[in-house]
Amino acid sequence: MELDIIDVSKNDRRPAPARSVPRERRPQQKGQVDRNRGGNPGTGRDPGRSPRRNPQRGQNGNIRRVSDRDLDRNMRRMPDRNPGRQFDTDSGRRGNRIPEREPVQAPHSRSGSAPVRRRSEDRRQQQERIRRKKKRRRQKAAVRAGAVFLLIAIIILLIFALVKLISGARERDVVQKVSAVSSVPRKELLKANKSTQKPVITEDFLTVNEFSRPGEELKKVNNIFVHYTANRETSAAQNRSYFENLGITGETSASAHFIIGYEGEIIQCIPLDEIAYAVQKRNYDSISIECCYLSEDGKFTDATYQSLLRLSAWLLKEYKLTPEDMMRHYDEGGKKCPLYYVEHEGAWEQFLRDLEQFIMDQENGSV
């Protein structure tokens, strides 16, 4: 057997293994997986992450048997992207296609929507009840308001009728008393009074103001009222100044057409074609005469009394009236004015008889 002798002196070293030249790395396209790095093609997942574990494999990597119940549960949780491709997992092979199951739909039950409809229906019914209740409340309130208004109107009408009845009865009493006192017919008095002369009157008109001389027109005169000043021992000029100052102070509204002093002087404060603030309800159809006094009981002095007769007779002539048209402030409103002739009815009746006699004496020329 021949042996080949190899000279190791010339080639004492083993030749170096040839290095493999790395290939140029081409750019990775979408969906392409680097084989050296691994990865799941088409997903673009990072190969460094641990792959998703297949729930059908056990811990040792063997395929475990999955029951139909587990399969159905998994399929319900994770819908298949391609529901047409379903395979039998029992065999672990492709090709044993499971027939497609029809999607199970929950039977249409009204149990879910019925409570909602019932609640909405209950809510509508409740709102309707509330609306009807509010409507009934409004109707009841309107009925109550109408009843109260009607009751108030009836009460006002009754009060008005009662006041009219009382005032009418009082006027009838006054007329009856005057008629009983008067012995001369009205026509004769009017005829006899044509010769009555105007008494001496000092015209000292008030300044026009809203509290004592409003300047409003007096269109007619039906009565002549007699007052007393209610301020004892004050003169006619002082009472005229009081009326004038009311236009400055404005503390009240008061005035009269004439003021007769306790010495018989007569001052005219308001023109006869204007109203005075003397009788609240009769300012627009009457003339008023204020009388001063010295006695505590309000009785007029003789000078005042005689001037009142002369002035009253002249005013009755001017407005074609008779003594029965003379009235006290008391006869309209019940105020005790003039005081003495309210508390002494006989004194007032005597004044009316004296006035009638004064008129008749004017005709005869005895005055």
Buried (B, 14 or more C-beta within 10 A) or exposed (E): EEEEEEEEEEEEEEEEEEEEEEEEEEEEEEEEBEEEEEBEEEEEEEEEEEEEEEEBEEEEEEEEEBEEEBBEEBEEEEEEEEEEEBEEBBEEEEEEEEEEEEEEEEEEEEEEEEEEEEEEEEEEEEEEEEEEEEEEEEEEEEEEEEEEEEEEEEEEEEEEEEEEEEBEEBBEEBEEBBEEBBEBEBEEBBEBBEBBEEBEBBEBBBEEBEBBBBEEEBEEBEBBBBBBBBEBEBBBBBBBEBBBBBBEEEEEBBBBBBBBBBEBBBBBBBBBEBBBBBBEEBBBBBBBBBBBBEEEEBBBBEBBBBBBBBBBBBBBBBBEBBBBBBBBBBBBEEBBBBBBBBBBEEBBBEBBBBBBBBBBBBBEEEB
